[in-house]
Amino acid sequence: MSEPRWLTSEVHVAHERQLVRFGGPAGLHDENALESALALPINRWRYEEADLASLAAAFGLARNHASVDGNKRIAFVAMMLFLRLNNVRFAPDQAQATVAILGLAAGEIDGAGLTCWIRDNWPT
């Protein structure tokens, strides 16, 4: 697999748009947590055999709490943006996506579980 297109810290702009749309206090709580979450998929790609599903699941924004509010929303948006940047038209059921992201944020499912969920809902 050739190197994927990566998200940058500009994902914060998408987060701000989500806050305007859905409400909540704006602001970055921890810039290092954001940088760490964005670096994890890149490191996984470089050092492991990783496909786009596992790379999309690697964005740790739901659990890193980089933002003051909306961490679960931006985790989902980042996953979707990453897949779209890499020409994957991922369109999961909204209710299932909510359960998956809430489970990830609560620690009920891990990255491997989210990867399985992405693969189970992969576009055909």
Buried (B, 14 or more C-beta within 10 A) or exposed (E): EEEBEBBEEEBBEBBBEBBEEEEBEEEBBBEEBBEBBBEBBBEBBEEEEBBBBBBBBBBBBBBBBBBBBBBBBBBBBBBBBBBEEBEBEBEBEEEEBEBBBBBBBEEEBEBEBBBBBBEEBBEE
